[in-house]
Amino acid sequence: MIRVVLPYHLRNLARVDGEVQLEVAGPATVRALLDALEARHPVLRGTIRDHDTLRRRPFIRYFACKEDLSLDPPETALPEAVANGTEPFLVVGAMAGG
């Protein structure tokens, strides 16, 4: 079971409290995890990734085991600690301004 932590506004949209726990079929990659998340919570389609290109939306970041996976290819394997549920996968709304 992979644990996913969503930002407050996406938790509200998906109507979930706390972490989301997901089963990922096949290799545990960023793409597979996001596919499973969107399949379980269809309302999140287009909020984390673009509908057509499936690229990460601007101002959304992915973290796992204190590492930024945002710019890594979608086929990047998740760290073992995330894949086995010890550590969560974080979807974070980035801040901008100046």
Buried (B, 14 or more C-beta within 10 A) or exposed (E): EBBBBBBEEBBEBBEBEEBBEBEBEEEBBBBBBBBBBBEBBEEBBEBBBEEEEBEBEEEBBBBBBEEEBBEBEBEBEBBEEBBEBEBBBBBBBEEEEE
